[in-house]
Amino acid sequence: MPSNLPRSFARIRRLAPFAALPLLSGCGLVVLDPAGDIARQQGNLIVISTVLMLLIIVPVMALTIFFAWRYRASNKEATYKPDWDHSTQLELVIWSAPLLIIICLGALTWVATHLLDPYRPLATTPEQVVAANAKPLDVNVVALDWKWLFIYPEQGVATVNELALPVDRPVRFRISASSVMNSFYIPALAGQIYAMPGMETKLHGIFDKTGEYEGFSANYSGAGFSHMRFAVKSLPAADFDKWVADAKASTDGGLDRATYLKLEVPSEKEPVRHFATVDPQLFDAVVNMCVEPGKMCMHDMMAIDARGGAGIAGIQNVRSVAYDKFAARGTGSLAGWSVRYVAALCSQQMKSADRPDARPVNPAPLKGEGLSRPGEAERTALNTSTPRPMS
């Protein structure tokens, strides 16, 4: 065996990283070269922040090399000052430069936080691609286990794992989840925002170029998380209208509440599906966690709480189902659920005549709102009574 063989292997190992460069040439830096104005501004923030930090990092690294070389032991011309411990000029440089960088980063962060607020409707971009009177396209997003549901309320269609958007038109997302927290992220369009059950978040974005992109969940949510991806299409207006027409002609049927409960069952690698029709109240029911038949919605519960509760009349007014967090949300079955919750309220007040043994019930609010002070009724009657003639 040749004696130089180990040396040849060592050379090959050193050159191995360079062999991967042709493969990296096919990678797209979608975060720094997106297809939407919001994502582009966010990418610029990354570049500007990196440059500002390099203003400190590069000089420090260069000075480290310079000092190591300048004051090496073999350099007899270097000044030797073992008792040196302070320099006002050096202290000013050391502290003022980072302070200025922090001030710049703070100002940049404060401005961008308000301008790029995901809840903020889009303004006209520097490229003037957003018309002042442009109507945003509404898309309702539901993060399921482990797939994405997109509802187009204006078009009356819904899709699974496919999102089509018209180019140069603002998009307004309403985002929620069915079980656990996820993160809705389309790098080419806008930044990520969380999708949480029982809550609604918003996101605004716009595509200014056509193409096919990818969205995914940026927050771990269980076994099927790695396959929780969806296709994103930026289409011209005419092609988007054709896409909607094809969705309306889909053979997958409509998306009502019963179909949603079946779709909600955890599954992985779900294929793209189109629903020709969709229940217009479905997304609000998902947000209020009342898709199941007969279940009271959260906003109704909050309205009851705001009025002081249901009182004694609502104690027995319950129905047997399981709460979402403790009985396998998304099983699609109503059998075997045992936890109790309020299902409805009596709209007619029970009369005292229905209970012969009960004393008359005072209909005044129990919290005291509108009640008169003790003795005020007697004083009012006395003051308003007809005065007796004086003798």
Secondary structure as the mmCIF struct_conf table of DSSP 4:
data_model
#
loop_
_struct_conf.conf_type_id
_struct_conf.id
_struct_conf.beg_label_comp_id
_struct_conf.beg_label_asym_id
_struct_conf.beg_label_seq_id
_struct_conf.end_label_comp_id
_struct_conf.end_label_asym_id
_struct_conf.end_label_seq_id
TURN_TY1_P TURN_TY1_P1 SER A 3 ASN A 4
HELX_RH_AL_P HELX_RH_AL_P1 LEU A 5 ALA A 19
TURN_TY1_P TURN_TY1_P2 ALA A 20 ALA A 20
HELX_RH_AL_P HELX_RH_AL_P2 LEU A 21 LEU A 24
TURN_TY1_P TURN_TY1_P3 SER A 25 GLY A 26
TURN_TY1_P TURN_TY1_P4 VAL A 30 LEU A 32
BEND BEND1 ASP A 33 ASP A 33
BEND BEND2 ALA A 35 ALA A 35
STRN STRN1 GLY A 36 GLY A 36
HELX_RH_AL_P HELX_RH_AL_P3 ASP A 37 ARG A 70
TURN_TY1_P TURN_TY1_P5 TYR A 71 TYR A 71
TURN_TY1_P TURN_TY1_P6 ALA A 73 SER A 74
TURN_TY1_P TURN_TY1_P7 LYS A 76 GLU A 77
BEND BEND3 ALA A 78 ALA A 78
TURN_TY1_P TURN_TY1_P8 PRO A 82 ASP A 83
HELX_RH_AL_P HELX_RH_AL_P4 THR A 88 LEU A 115
TURN_TY1_P TURN_TY1_P9 LEU A 116 LEU A 116
TURN_TY1_P TURN_TY1_P10 PRO A 118 TYR A 119
BEND BEND4 ARG A 120 ARG A 120
HELX_LH_PP_P HELX_LH_PP_P1 PRO A 121 LEU A 122
TURN_TY1_P TURN_TY1_P11 PRO A 126 GLU A 127
BEND BEND5 VAL A 130 VAL A 130
TURN_TY1_P TURN_TY1_P12 ALA A 132 ASN A 133
HELX_LH_PP_P HELX_LH_PP_P2 ALA A 134 PRO A 136
STRN STRN2 LEU A 137 LEU A 144
TURN_TY1_P TURN_TY1_P13 ASP A 145 TRP A 146
STRN STRN3 LYS A 147 TYR A 152
TURN_TY1_P TURN_TY1_P14 PRO A 153 GLY A 156
STRN STRN4 VAL A 157 VAL A 160
BEND BEND6 ASN A 161 ASN A 161
STRN STRN5 GLU A 162 PRO A 166
TURN_TY1_P TURN_TY1_P15 VAL A 167 ASP A 168
BEND BEND7 ARG A 169 ARG A 169
STRN STRN6 VAL A 171 ALA A 177
BEND BEND8 SER A 178 VAL A 180
STRN STRN7 ASN A 182 ILE A 186
TURN_TY1_P TURN_TY1_P16 PRO A 187 LEU A 189
STRN STRN8 ALA A 190 ALA A 195
STRN STRN9 PRO A 197 PRO A 197
TURN_TY1_P TURN_TY1_P17 GLY A 198 GLY A 198
STRN STRN10 THR A 201 GLY A 205
STRN STRN11 PHE A 207 PHE A 207
BEND BEND9 ASP A 208 LYS A 209
STRN STRN12 GLY A 211 SER A 217
BEND BEND10 ASN A 219 ASN A 219
BEND BEND11 GLY A 222 GLY A 222
TURN_TY1_P TURN_TY1_P18 ALA A 223 GLY A 224
HELX_RH_3T_P HELX_RH_3T_P1 PHE A 225 HIS A 227
STRN STRN13 ARG A 229 LEU A 235
HELX_RH_AL_P HELX_RH_AL_P5 ALA A 237 LYS A 248
TURN_TY1_P TURN_TY1_P19 ALA A 249 ALA A 249
BEND BEND12 THR A 251 ASP A 252
STRN STRN14 LEU A 255 LEU A 255
HELX_RH_AL_P HELX_RH_AL_P6 ARG A 257 LEU A 263
TURN_TY1_P TURN_TY1_P20 GLU A 264 GLU A 264
BEND BEND13 VAL A 265 VAL A 265
BEND BEND14 GLU A 268 LYS A 269
HELX_LH_PP_P HELX_LH_PP_P3 GLU A 270 VAL A 272
STRN STRN15 ARG A 273 PHE A 275
BEND BEND15 ALA A 276 ALA A 276
STRN STRN16 VAL A 278 VAL A 278
TURN_TY1_P TURN_TY1_P21 PRO A 280 GLN A 281
HELX_RH_AL_P HELX_RH_AL_P7 LEU A 282 VAL A 287
TURN_TY1_P TURN_TY1_P22 ASN A 288 MET A 289
BEND BEND16 GLU A 292 GLU A 292
TURN_TY1_P TURN_TY1_P23 PRO A 293 GLY A 294
HELX_LH_PP_P HELX_LH_PP_P4 LYS A 295 CYS A 297
HELX_RH_AL_P HELX_RH_AL_P8 MET A 298 ALA A 306
TURN_TY1_P TURN_TY1_P24 ARG A 307 GLY A 308
HELX_RH_3T_P HELX_RH_3T_P2 ILE A 312 GLY A 314
BEND BEND17 ILE A 315 GLN A 316
STRN STRN17 VAL A 318 SER A 320
TURN_TY1_P TURN_TY1_P25 ASP A 324 GLY A 330
TURN_TY1_P TURN_TY1_P26 ALA A 335 GLY A 336
STRN STRN18 ARG A 340 VAL A 342
BEND BEND18 SER A 347 GLN A 348
HELX_LH_PP_P HELX_LH_PP_P5 GLN A 349 LYS A 351
HELX_RH_3T_P HELX_RH_3T_P3 SER A 352 ASP A 354
TURN_TY1_P TURN_TY1_P27 PRO A 356 ASP A 357
BEND BEND19 ALA A 358 ALA A 358
HELX_LH_PP_P HELX_LH_PP_P6 ARG A 359 ASN A 362
BEND BEND20 ALA A 364 ALA A 364
TURN_TY1_P TURN_TY1_P28 LEU A 366 LYS A 367
TURN_TY1_P TURN_TY1_P29 GLU A 369 GLY A 370
HELX_LH_PP_P HELX_LH_PP_P7 LEU A 371 ARG A 373
TURN_TY1_P TURN_TY1_P30 PRO A 374 GLY A 375
HELX_RH_AL_P HELX_RH_AL_P9 GLU A 376 THR A 384
BEND BEND21 SER A 385 SER A 385
HELX_LH_PP_P HELX_LH_PP_P8 THR A 386 MET A 390
#
